[in-house]
Amino acid sequence: MADEAKILEAVEIARTTGKIRKGANETTKAIEKGQAKLVVYAADVTPKEIIMHLPLLCKDKRIACLAISKKEDLGAAAGLPVATSAVAIVKEGEAKVAVESLTKQS
């Protein structure tokens, strides 16, 4: 697993300089449309069914998919006042290099 701090930093930079999709539903749509460059989901989501399909979808579409331990951290990185189960980076913005290095690691 890649370094969580780097993953969250990439999400934060993409949020401010690019474009992200927040939440399991929006993330799923971004993957299905082939828009997602990188998908990050939280491992502590309950019930697990909410995010279980994401790694499989990403594998089918050849999109990098990474897990982090806490949904609160992911929500904060996505600029939300609440926790979020998943985030898809649609446009990297200035996080392009970070996203590319994370994609190679996954």
C-alpha positions in Angstrom: 0.0 0.0 0.0 1.2 3.5 -0.9 1.9 6.1 1.7 -1.4 7.4 3.0 -0.1 11.0 3.4 0.9 11.1 -0.2 -2.5 9.7 -1.3 -4.3 12.3 0.8 -2.0 15.1 -0.5 -2.7 14.1 -4.1 -6.5 14.2 -3.4 -6.2 17.7 -1.8 -4.1 19.1 -4.6 -6.5 17.7 -7.2 -9.4 19.1 -5.3 -8.0 22.6 -5.4 -6.3 22.6 -8.9 -8.2 19.9 -10.8 -11.5 18.1 -10.3 -12.6 15.3 -8.0 -15.8 13.3 -7.5 -16.8 12.6 -3.9 -18.7 9.6 -2.5 -19.2 6.0 -3.6 -22.0 6.8 -6.1 -20.1 9.7 -7.8 -16.9 7.7 -7.8 -18.6 4.7 -9.4 -20.1 6.9 -12.1 -16.7 8.4 -12.8 -15.1 4.9 -13.1 -17.9 3.6 -15.4 -17.6 6.7 -17.7 -13.8 6.2 -17.8 -13.2 9.6 -16.3 -11.4 8.6 -13.1 -7.6 8.8 -13.1 -7.2 7.5 -9.6 -9.7 6.1 -7.1 -9.2 6.3 -3.3 -11.5 4.5 -0.9 -11.6 4.2 2.9 -11.1 0.8 4.4 -13.2 1.5 7.5 -16.5 2.0 5.7 -19.4 0.0 7.1 -21.2 -1.8 5.6 -18.4 -3.0 3.3 -20.9 -3.4 0.4 -20.8 0.3 -0.2 -17.2 0.2 -1.5 -16.6 -3.5 -2.3 -17.3 -3.1 -6.0 -14.7 -0.2 -6.5 -11.5 -2.3 -6.7 -13.2 -4.7 -9.1 -14.5 -1.9 -11.3 -11.2 -0.2 -11.4 -9.4 -3.4 -12.3 -11.8 -3.9 -15.3 -11.3 -0.3 -16.5 -7.5 -0.4 -15.7 -7.7 2.5 -13.2 -5.5 2.7 -10.2 -7.4 2.1 -6.9 -5.9 2.7 -3.5 -7.2 2.2 0.0 -6.6 4.4 3.1 -7.5 3.5 6.6 -9.9 6.3 7.7 -12.9 7.8 5.9 -12.6 10.9 8.1 -9.1 11.6 6.6 -10.5 11.1 3.1 -13.4 13.5 3.7 -11.0 16.1 5.1 -8.7 15.8 2.0 -11.7 16.1 -0.2 -12.6 19.3 1.5 -15.7 18.0 3.2 -16.9 18.6 6.7 -17.9 15.0 6.9 -16.3 11.6 6.2 -16.5 10.1 2.7 -16.2 6.5 1.6 -14.5 7.2 -1.8 -13.0 9.8 -4.0 -12.2 9.7 -7.7 -9.6 12.1 -9.2 -11.1 13.1 -12.5 -8.7 15.9 -13.4 -5.3 15.9 -11.6 -4.5 19.5 -12.0 -1.1 20.2 -10.2 -1.3 16.7 -8.7 -0.4 15.0 -12.0 3.0 13.9 -10.9 1.8 12.6 -7.5 -1.1 10.8 -9.2 1.3 9.2 -11.7 3.7 8.0 -9.0 0.8 6.6 -7.0 -0.6 4.9 -10.1 2.8 3.1 -10.7 2.8 1.9 -7.1 -0.7 0.4 -7.1 
